[in-house]
Amino acid sequence: MDGKKFESTEISQKILQHWDDFTLEEIDWISGDPRKLQEALVQKFGVSEDEAARQVFDFWNQHFENKSDAQTGDSSHLGLMLFICIVVL
C-alpha cells in the first residue's frame, strides 16, 4: 500500500472516530480531503463555514499536528497551513 493511500485511510478512520454520525459513504466521499470535510460538516450539521473551518483546524491539530516527518525529523505545520488555506479559499 502506498503512503498516500495509507494516509488517506488513516485520516478517514480518525474522521469517523471523531464524527461518528458520518456514514461510510460520506467518509468515502470526504476521502481525507479537508475541504470536503468542511463542506460535509456544513451540510450534515448545519454549522457555518467559519465554524466548520475551526472544527477541521482543531481536528487536524489534535490528530496530526504533532507528528514528525520520519525522514526529516521536522515537526509538521500542516494544520496551520490547512487552516489558512480553508479560510482564504
Buried (B, 14 or more C-beta within 10 A) or exposed (E): EEEEEEEBEEBBEBBBEBBEEBEEEBBEBBEBEBBBBBBBBBEBEEBEEEBBBBBBBBBBBEBBBEEEEEEEEEEBEBBEEBBEEBEEE
